[in-house]
Amino acid sequence: MLQTNEKGQYEIETIVPGRYPVPPNLPGLEKYAGLMRPAHIHFRVMESLHIPVTTQLYFKGDPFIAKDPWAGHKLSLAIDLKQEGKLRRGVFDIALARGL
């Protein structure tokens, strides 16, 4: 679990995940079997007064984004990583809508 500060800001430290092919025989995804997924991180964000959001974060320049059925039409989910010494940093803003 990751929590934000009083301004809703968060920070995570991780490695850039690897790419992987869509496994065969996944119910409903058979037509994508073997397709190489771009590197990505899954996020599920929730807060009691807002509608939960599930999304994925991608990295600009990944050659598998263009043909990916989930990332290819949502280029706003791909971020730049800027080199800062030995680390690379990126910004990924997530906005939640107010619940009813």
Sequence and secondary structure as in RCSB ss.txt:
>XXXX:A:sequence
MLQTNEKGQYEIETIVPGRYPVPPNLPGLEKYAGLMRPAHIHFRVMESLHIPVTTQLYFKGDPFIAKDPWAGHKL
SLAIDLKQEGKLRRGVFDIALARGL
>XXXX:A:secstr
     TTS           EE  TT TT GGGTT EE SEEEEEE  TTB  EEEEEEETT TTTTT TTTTT G
GGEE  EEETTEEE        B  
